[in-house]
């Protein structure tokens, strides 16, 4: 048993000789001339590719606008609507949003259509501001938008 233990310990002990084996191939794993061969391939491809024509082309004129349509601004109310530029003062406390829009319509003498999905209550205090600014402020409170048709 003692001899068996010595045999096991001897097998686990590092040897006194550390022999390095040489790489059996003389060529390196990464070739040194990769860059040169790559550049040669690129140059060859460029030579085979199309050549740009210089001096044989005529510069075309830019497109001319044939007609133009004035873009409508659906957010701003024109100055000619005096009722919608009057200064107003409001103090809403937990008022239904639909009711607030109904009051805005009566004061501005306009039609305001409120969708069925619009719900909730608002609390706001606005002092001496133009009607259109107050209207936009109430819309912004709930992240709603308006489509104003002045025709």
Secondary structure, 3 states (H helix, E strand, C coil): CHHHHHHHHHHHCCCCCCCCCCCCCCCCCCCCCHHHHHHHHHHHHHHHCCCCCCCCCCCCCCCCCCCCCCCCCCCCCCCCCHHHHCEEEEEEEEEEHHHHHHHHHHHHCCCCCCCCCCCCEEEEEEEEEEHHHHHHHHHHHCCCCCCCCCC
